[in-house]
Amino acid sequence: MTLRLAFMGTPPFSVAPLAALISAGHEIAAVYSQPPRPTGRGHAEQKGAVHAFAEANGIEVRTPKSLKSAEAQEAFAALELDAAVVVAYGLILPKPILDAPRLGCVNIHASLLPRWRGAAPIQRAIMAGDTETGVMTMLMDEGLDTGPVLMAERLAITPDMTGGQLHDALSPLGADLIVRTMAALGRGGITPQPQSADGMTYAAKISKDECRIDWAEDSEAIRNRIRGLAPAPGAWTTIHGERVKVLKASRAEGSGAPGTALDEALTIACGNGALKLETLQRPGRGPMAAGDMLRGFAVAKGSVLT
């Protein structure tokens, strides 16, 4: 069944679901995306990934800064939609927007709700040491990721998986799930299920302070932080006064004062245990193996990372 849809999304994660809905034959009446942002040294405005993809496919793109005005809400209602699909859009949807489509607004969320409601479910799942996550489709209400669930798919988080790798695995999973969800919703073959009241956690946006490694933490907690924040925004530490991102680390033997180099190969003592730093990135340079970085940036045994 072909549905008339609006698609609301902004970052690369949202492109695969939009492409899947187009391939499934649904009519995309309009795409809503965040306005272009100034980037780079020249501060030239850059369109988001969804914006660029939609334009390349001849779809009207709307970039309101807010959906709270009567004008914005009337323009949305005038689309006469069957449903809206929302994937990492970045704006709050007021009740008149939620109520406008005939079948409601359907969100793809990258966690197993009610665990990790909020802005950063992918990073938070890894940082917490979770071994499983997934994607869920839900009917949106006025709460923060509190709506009833429509469909779900689970995915194992492997021990060395990074935030970037999990992102890339969940996006196509969400694309497949939204196509199946819209087909079931269109034929009336799906019953929304209220979220459990148990196990709710909040995935707050990653703050700058969280990206700095605290070597007094347990080694596994630090390793999970490094994995969850790789490749961006990246966990970092200070080496010889220079802020260096740590993109990969493995468990290692040894102990000492937190942050102390236990050898000349970047085995670093943590609050409990130690980590061997494997992939790093100095300012203005690309990621590199620890051995390559150390050739021109030696770290002596006994050096302290902060």
Buried (B, 14 or more C-beta within 10 A) or exposed (E): EEBBBBBBBBBBBBBBBBBBBBEBEBEBBBBBBBBBEEEEEEEEEEBBBBBBBBBEEEBEBBBBEEBBEEEBBEBBBEBEBBBBBBBBBBBEBBEBBBEBBEBBBBBBBBBBBBBBBBBBBBBBBBBBBBEEBBBBBBBBBEEEBBBBBBBBBEBEBEEEBBBBBBBEBBBBBBBBBBBBBBBBBBEEEBEBEEBEEEEBBBBEEBEEEBBEBBBEBEBBBBBBBBBBBBBEBBBBBBBEEEBBBBBBBEEBEBBBEBBBBBBEBBBBBBBBBBBBBBBBBBEEEEBBEBEEBBEEBEBEEEBBBE
